[in-house]
Amino acid sequence: MIPKFVALLVCLGAGLLQAEPVRFDNYRVYEISIGSEKQLEAFQYMERYPDGYIFWESPVQTNMKINLVVPPHKVAEFEELKQHLDFESRLKIANVQKLIDEESPQKSRRAFDWVNYHTMEDMYIWLNEQVTANPTILSVVSIGQSYEGREMIAVKLSYKTGNPGIFIESNIHAREWITSATVTWILNEFLTSVDPNVRELAENYDWYILPVVNPDGLHYTKTTNRMWRKNRYPHNVLCYGVDMNRNFPGHWMEGGASSVPCTDTYAGPEPASEIETKNIMNYFISIKDNIHAYFAFHSYGQYILFPYGHTNTYYSENYYDMMEMGEAAAIAIFQKYKTTYEVGTTADVLYINSGSSRDWAHGTQGVPVAATIEFRDTGYHGFILPPEQIIPNAIEILDGLVAFLRKGKEIGYFTV
């Protein structure tokens, strides 16, 4: 058992209680291949007691790859660990802070755009401006407040009555800035594009969009710690936050989630323990009779993932239909920039996880089609995707949505 004072030092070392902005000068990111149970147990122990290491993926099974952030003062220790455990690794990022500095240059911004990452407040201002300009098409409602009192909003875009509904949530993980940037760009295209394919999507579906479902976490990444993932509820006096994408009911805590508050995949003390989770669920249930598909936007890895995450021995009854839609989307995504996406269930192509919003929407609420889309890249920049990739990423994702929904309609989905 770890003594209490050691646990205190561990959490402090992880930067969980920092008031000043956390810097990552000369922090390195290594891609590690976990090939044995001994290696898996070692990394799982490290995740529970990180002592300065940061896991970009949770080590949940053998034969998987994870990205581990290694502080400069831990490099020698890491090399010793590598020799002792005999695992394969490669250096992917030599200086995390350099990427962060390049991602958010200090310059004045005169207008909302998609060549920069914006705060939630700036996004809300822009959204309200769009509602004012398009009052018959757009509406915004509050679905509740976060733990720290920030509004969580839902945007509805509807050109006519009788359309099937599509639901999108983004930024459930605070550090995944590209998700809210992408969804606002897509919304802007629905309002302004003259492309017939985009008009087809915009005008023949009702879109229910939650652009920021983790407002406290996003704010924290902007002000204090760029690498923060969870919400900001203090379930533990030392370690804040719950991974909301492990907090949903339905196979909660059945793999790929942690009961330890200091870990990034902490699932909370019980299903739907978080006010943000409850807000998402309550809003979704209020409109679910019109929802034909649920999309959860995430980064990174370039995957289109379907239910279920908790097991690779049980598949959805319409697994093959969803795979057909996902494969059509992956082909379309590839066309412009040659970006490759892998398609399958989370458990099959990525790793075991449970308590996700996607699996809850499909398995518990009966939404016919549900998918997680993990955006660019495959780890060269990881969560710190350069702002010049916002628009290319958004373009290819919109292409993917066009193909996904078109294929679904061909095989009998998305009809009213």
Phi, psi and omega per residue, in radians:
M1 nan 2.421 -3.137
I2 -1.383 2.180 3.096
P3 -1.018 2.641 -3.067
K4 -1.049 -0.677 -3.096
F5 -1.216 -0.506 3.079
V6 -1.220 -0.738 3.094
A7 -1.042 -0.644 3.095
L8 -1.079 -0.816 -3.136
L9 -1.127 -0.639 3.128
V10 -1.063 -0.857 -3.107
C11 -1.165 -0.682 3.091
L12 -1.126 -0.706 3.133
G13 -1.125 -0.472 3.131
A14 -1.353 -0.093 3.089
G15 1.370 0.375 -3.041
L16 -1.357 -0.350 -3.099
L17 -1.966 0.296 -3.090
Q18 -1.177 2.367 3.024
A19 -1.666 -0.665 3.104
E20 -1.395 2.690 3.112
P21 -0.973 2.324 3.123
V22 -1.402 2.297 3.077
R23 -1.884 2.681 -3.083
F24 -2.213 0.739 3.128
D25 -1.081 2.195 3.087
N26 1.086 0.272 2.937
Y27 -1.232 2.363 -3.120
R28 -1.878 2.670 3.029
V29 -2.035 2.141 3.089
Y30 -1.950 2.377 2.948
E31 -1.546 2.190 -3.036
I32 -2.080 2.341 3.056
S33 -1.722 2.090 3.127
I34 -1.612 1.959 -3.009
G35 -1.998 -0.044 -3.107
S36 -2.574 2.824 3.104
E37 -1.121 -0.612 3.114
K38 -1.095 -0.783 3.104
Q39 -1.117 -0.758 -3.139
L40 -1.037 -0.806 -3.132
E41 -1.088 -0.669 -3.141
A42 -1.138 -0.781 -3.124
F43 -1.248 -0.569 3.072
Q44 -1.153 -0.658 3.076
Y45 -1.138 -0.745 3.112
M46 -1.075 -0.641 3.132
E47 -1.168 -0.642 3.125
R48 -1.194 -0.620 -3.117
Y49 -2.270 1.321 -2.879
P50 -1.215 -0.520 3.094
D51 0.843 0.759 3.082
G52 1.822 -0.414 3.066
Y53 -1.268 2.629 3.092
I54 -2.251 2.195 3.141
F55 -1.665 2.142 3.060
W56 -1.470 -0.342 2.930
E57 -2.308 2.583 3.119
S58 -1.436 2.307 3.095
P59 -1.318 1.787 -3.027
V60 -2.019 -0.220 -3.101
Q61 -2.821 2.846 3.043
T62 -1.324 2.912 -3.139
N63 1.026 0.707 3.025
M64 -2.316 2.822 3.084
K65 -1.933 2.435 3.063
I66 -2.230 2.754 3.040
N67 -1.918 2.162 -3.064
L68 -2.020 2.214 3.076
V69 -1.550 2.164 -3.061
V70 -1.987 2.068 3.085
P71 -1.119 2.716 -3.097
P72 -1.037 -0.606 -3.112
H73 -1.370 -0.032 3.130
K74 -1.914 0.041 -3.056
V75 -1.092 -0.789 3.134
A76 -1.098 -0.741 3.109
E77 -1.081 -0.716 3.121
F78 -1.075 -0.740 3.125
E79 -1.113 -0.663 3.071
E80 -1.127 -0.734 3.119
L81 -1.082 -0.686 3.128
K82 -1.090 -0.762 3.112
Q83 -1.115 -0.711 -3.077
H84 -1.203 -0.753 -3.071
L85 -1.612 -0.265 3.085
D86 1.028 0.868 3.071
F87 -1.789 2.764 3.102
E88 -1.541 2.452 3.101
S89 -2.619 2.774 3.000
R90 -2.530 2.509 3.135
L91 -1.306 2.205 -3.137
K92 -1.915 -0.658 -3.139
I93 -2.327 2.210 -3.076
A94 -1.545 -0.446 -3.090
N95 -2.626 1.742 -3.089
V96 -1.082 -0.666 -3.097
Q97 -1.098 -0.591 3.114
K98 -1.063 -0.729 3.105
L99 -1.144 -0.699 3.139
I100 -1.117 -0.753 3.141
D101 -1.109 -0.679 3.138
E102 -1.269 -0.479 -3.108
E103 -1.256 -0.619 -3.058
S104 -2.207 1.227 -3.139
P105 -1.111 2.543 3.134
Q106 -1.454 1.728 3.100
K107 -2.672 2.735 -3.122
S108 -1.270 2.553 3.138
R109 -2.158 2.148 -3.046
R110 -1.649 -0.363 -3.077
A111 -2.633 2.770 3.068
F112 -1.219 2.326 -3.094
D113 -2.615 -3.068 3.110
W114 -2.153 0.584 2.965
V115 -1.987 0.087 3.052
N116 -2.434 2.778 2.962
Y117 -1.620 2.361 -3.032
H118 -1.955 2.836 3.032
T119 -1.293 2.874 3.069
M120 -1.079 -0.684 -3.132
E121 -1.061 -0.736 3.108
D122 -1.146 -0.672 3.091
M123 -1.096 -0.745 -3.133
Y124 -1.129 -0.700 3.093
I125 -1.059 -0.812 3.134
W126 -1.081 -0.754 -3.139
L127 -1.096 -0.738 3.109
N128 -1.114 -0.626 3.074
E129 -1.100 -0.684 3.136
Q130 -1.191 -0.656 3.085
V131 -1.098 -0.750 3.117
T132 -1.074 -0.669 -3.112
A133 -1.381 -0.382 -3.057
N134 -2.340 1.041 -2.977
P135 -1.173 -0.401 3.139
T136 -1.525 -0.168 -3.074
I137 -1.942 -0.704 -3.039
L138 -1.934 2.550 2.969
S139 -2.551 2.660 3.133
V140 -2.248 2.329 3.053
V141 -2.272 2.653 3.007
S142 -1.474 2.320 3.087
I143 -1.792 0.132 3.132
G144 2.314 -3.115 3.137
Q145 -1.983 2.689 3.060
S146 -1.343 3.069 3.122
Y147 -0.985 -0.701 -3.121
E148 -1.545 0.151 3.007
G149 1.581 0.278 3.098
R150 -1.545 2.503 -3.130
E151 -1.226 2.421 2.954
M152 -1.865 2.157 -3.037
I153 -2.041 2.702 3.026
A154 -2.131 2.379 3.110
V155 -1.903 2.285 3.046
K156 -2.005 2.241 3.037
L157 -2.002 2.131 -3.118
S158 -2.575 2.097 3.123
Y159 -1.541 -0.402 3.132
K160 -2.798 2.837 3.140
T161 -1.358 2.756 3.052
G162 1.544 0.100 3.131
N163 -1.414 2.575 2.938
P164 -1.190 2.584 -3.070
G165 -1.714 2.489 3.056
I166 -2.115 2.286 -3.082
F167 -1.916 2.314 3.078
I168 -2.272 2.275 2.956
E169 -2.104 2.494 -3.131
S170 -2.454 2.830 3.111
N171 1.067 0.645 2.988
I172 -1.238 -0.510 2.986
H173 -1.759 2.132 -2.904
A174 -1.030 -0.689 -3.013
R175 -1.369 -0.074 -3.058
E176 -1.587 1.137 -3.053
W177 -1.020 -0.560 -3.064
I178 -1.077 -0.400 -3.068
T179 -1.220 -0.848 3.136
S180 -1.254 -0.550 3.063
A181 -1.106 -0.720 -3.124
T182 -1.190 -0.760 -3.067
V183 -1.205 -0.575 3.077
T184 -1.240 -0.638 3.074
W185 -1.092 -0.770 3.131
I186 -1.095 -0.735 3.098
L187 -1.048 -0.722 3.101
N188 -1.090 -0.680 3.090
E189 -1.116 -0.690 3.110
F190 -1.074 -0.472 -3.136
L191 -1.540 -0.497 -2.926
T192 -2.136 -0.399 -3.024
S193 -1.174 2.546 3.027
V194 -1.868 0.066 3.094
D195 -1.110 2.203 -3.108
P196 -1.005 -0.621 3.138
N197 -1.153 -0.695 3.120
V198 -1.237 -0.714 3.119
R199 -1.072 -0.661 3.099
E200 -1.012 -0.802 3.138
L201 -1.178 -0.813 -3.049
A202 -1.114 -0.756 -2.932
E203 -1.640 -0.245 -3.074
N204 -1.976 0.171 2.998
Y205 -2.373 2.628 2.922
D206 -1.637 2.302 -3.063
W207 -1.936 2.172 3.092
Y208 -1.972 1.938 -2.965
I209 -2.122 2.205 3.007
L210 -1.872 1.704 -2.984
P211 -1.243 -0.529 -3.137
V212 -2.473 1.800 -3.134
V213 -1.729 0.026 3.047
N214 -2.287 1.170 -3.023
P215 -1.131 -0.639 3.135
D216 -1.164 -0.749 3.120
G217 -1.124 -0.750 3.119
L218 -1.067 -0.776 3.108
H219 -1.018 -0.714 -3.122
Y220 -1.131 -0.640 3.104
T221 -1.198 -0.498 -3.132
K222 -1.376 -0.503 -3.011
T223 -1.896 -0.470 -2.910
T224 -2.311 -0.931 -3.028
N225 -2.478 1.813 -3.090
R226 -1.006 -0.446 -3.038
M227 -1.641 0.142 -3.102
W228 -1.188 2.477 -3.042
R229 -2.004 -0.725 -2.897
K230 -1.560 -3.058 2.961
N231 -1.390 -2.881 -3.017
R232 -2.157 0.408 3.121
Y233 -1.325 2.289 -3.079
P234 -1.489 1.263 3.092
H235 -1.165 -0.434 3.138
N236 -2.199 2.441 -3.066
V237 -1.069 -0.403 -3.104
L238 -1.821 -0.611 -2.979
C239 -2.133 2.022 -3.070
Y240 -1.508 2.737 2.815
G241 1.656 2.633 3.050
V242 -2.210 2.459 2.986
D243 -1.320 1.801 -3.064
M244 -1.112 -0.422 3.101
N245 -1.462 0.236 2.915
R246 -2.158 0.128 -2.938
N247 -1.845 -0.051 -3.071
F248 -1.440 2.579 3.094
P249 -1.155 2.860 -3.129
G250 1.624 1.690 -3.102
H251 1.093 0.511 3.081
W252 -1.066 2.375 3.110
M253 0.999 0.709 3.086
E254 -1.952 0.573 3.079
G255 2.214 2.476 3.083
G256 1.188 0.398 3.095
A257 -2.442 2.748 -3.030
S258 -2.065 2.600 3.028
S259 -1.715 0.086 -3.092
V260 -1.725 2.045 -3.045
P261 -1.010 -0.467 -3.083
C262 -1.365 -0.197 -3.093
T263 -1.495 2.761 -3.130
D264 -1.281 -0.308 -3.135
T265 -1.891 0.457 3.085
Y266 -1.054 2.151 -3.012
A267 -1.550 0.004 -3.105
G268 1.580 2.916 -3.089
P269 -1.282 -0.332 3.125
E270 -2.825 2.878 3.118
P271 -1.060 2.431 3.105
A272 0.980 0.655 3.121
S273 -1.253 -0.402 -2.985
E274 -1.609 2.457 3.131
I275 -1.081 -0.617 3.117
E276 -1.141 -0.721 3.079
T277 -1.058 -0.812 3.132
K278 -1.043 -0.730 -3.136
N279 -1.073 -0.778 3.114
I280 -1.067 -0.833 -3.100
M281 -1.081 -0.814 -3.094
N282 -1.100 -0.741 3.130
Y283 -1.153 -0.796 -3.115
F284 -1.059 -0.780 -3.132
I285 -1.073 -0.580 -3.123
S286 -1.191 -0.358 -3.093
I287 -2.116 0.035 -2.906
K288 -1.130 -0.394 3.134
D289 -1.089 -0.365 3.120
N290 -1.800 0.028 -3.047
I291 -1.632 2.163 3.139
H292 -1.828 -0.312 3.131
A293 -2.650 2.524 3.129
Y294 -2.131 2.108 3.092
F295 -2.000 2.265 3.028
A296 -1.911 2.072 -3.119
F297 -1.598 2.256 -3.108
H298 -2.461 3.003 2.887
S299 -2.535 2.625 0.171
Y300 -2.317 -3.116 3.065
G301 2.372 -0.410 -3.140
Q302 1.165 1.107 3.133
Y303 -2.278 2.631 2.847
I304 -2.043 1.988 -2.926
L305 -2.064 2.355 -3.122
F306 -1.992 2.891 3.025
P307 -1.076 2.531 0.122
Y308 -2.074 2.843 3.138
G309 -1.685 -0.381 -3.001
H310 -1.422 -0.245 -3.101
T311 -2.727 2.610 3.007
N312 -1.928 0.395 3.076
T313 -1.959 -0.078 3.131
Y314 -2.331 2.290 -3.084
Y315 -2.137 2.690 3.077
S316 -1.077 2.631 3.141
E317 -1.078 -0.511 3.128
N318 -1.890 0.572 3.133
Y319 -0.931 -0.807 -3.066
Y320 -1.205 -0.590 3.061
D321 -1.114 -0.817 -3.137
M322 -1.132 -0.648 3.091
M323 -1.096 -0.673 3.118
E324 -1.106 -0.728 3.086
M325 -1.138 -0.772 -3.126
G326 -1.113 -0.694 3.133
E327 -1.186 -0.640 3.060
A328 -1.096 -0.702 3.118
A329 -1.141 -0.740 -3.128
A330 -1.092 -0.683 3.098
I331 -1.101 -0.757 -3.125
A332 -1.173 -0.693 3.118
I333 -1.053 -0.627 -3.073
F334 -1.200 -0.442 -2.902
Q335 -1.035 -0.858 -2.987
K336 -1.385 -0.816 -2.998
Y337 -2.079 0.114 3.121
K338 1.078 0.605 3.098
T339 -1.497 2.154 -3.063
T340 -1.676 2.336 3.078
Y341 -2.080 2.439 3.062
E342 -1.706 2.491 -3.031
V343 -2.127 2.365 3.077
G344 2.886 -3.040 3.039
T345 -1.312 2.730 3.113
T346 -0.991 -0.795 -3.089
A347 -1.143 -0.569 -3.094
D348 -1.355 -0.796 -2.965
V349 -1.874 -0.172 -3.127
L350 -2.163 -1.437 3.112
Y351 -2.911 2.950 3.077
I352 -1.241 2.319 2.926
N353 -2.630 2.764 -3.120
S354 -2.483 2.787 3.139
G355 1.419 0.378 -3.108
S356 -1.436 2.709 3.086
S357 -1.116 -0.666 -3.129
R358 -1.064 -0.843 -3.118
D359 -1.178 -0.595 3.076
W360 -1.123 -0.811 -3.112
A361 -1.078 -0.719 -3.083
H362 -1.421 -0.911 -2.987
G363 -1.401 -0.526 -3.087
T364 -1.790 -0.660 -3.075
Q365 -1.751 -0.108 3.003
G366 1.340 0.376 3.063
V367 -1.185 2.227 -3.016
P368 -1.032 -0.697 -3.057
V369 -2.217 2.277 3.118
A370 -2.528 2.350 -3.091
A371 -2.575 2.513 2.918
T372 -1.748 2.279 3.047
I373 -1.967 2.017 3.111
E374 -1.656 1.986 -3.018
F375 -1.305 -3.024 3.056
R376 -0.951 2.764 -0.168
D377 -1.899 -2.597 3.103
T378 -1.800 0.210 3.016
G379 2.251 -0.112 3.131
Y380 -1.131 -0.722 3.013
H381 -1.907 -0.381 3.126
G382 1.109 -2.270 -3.121
F383 -1.255 -0.268 -3.036
I384 -1.740 1.035 -3.098
L385 -1.206 2.215 -3.101
P386 -1.008 2.523 -3.101
P387 -1.074 -0.429 3.107
E388 -1.197 -0.179 3.083
Q389 -1.670 -0.035 -3.124
I390 -1.017 -0.952 -3.059
I391 -1.187 -0.812 3.069
P392 -0.996 -0.723 3.104
N393 -1.076 -0.795 -3.113
A394 -1.133 -0.693 3.123
I395 -1.040 -0.850 -3.076
E396 -1.238 -0.549 3.090
I397 -1.191 -0.712 3.075
L398 -1.099 -0.709 3.044
D399 -1.015 -0.721 3.127
G400 -1.130 -0.705 3.109
L401 -1.126 -0.713 3.099
V402 -0.987 -0.861 -3.100
A403 -1.203 -0.689 -3.135
F404 -1.039 -0.917 -3.083
L405 -1.237 -0.584 3.087
R406 -1.109 -0.807 3.127
K407 -1.124 -0.711 3.113
G408 -1.057 -0.703 3.127
K409 -1.150 -0.655 3.128
E410 -1.062 -0.605 -3.062
I411 -1.758 0.226 2.930
G412 1.870 0.137 3.112
Y413 -1.716 2.966 3.023
F414 1.094 0.649 3.038
T415 -2.000 2.671 -3.132
V416 -2.036 nan nan
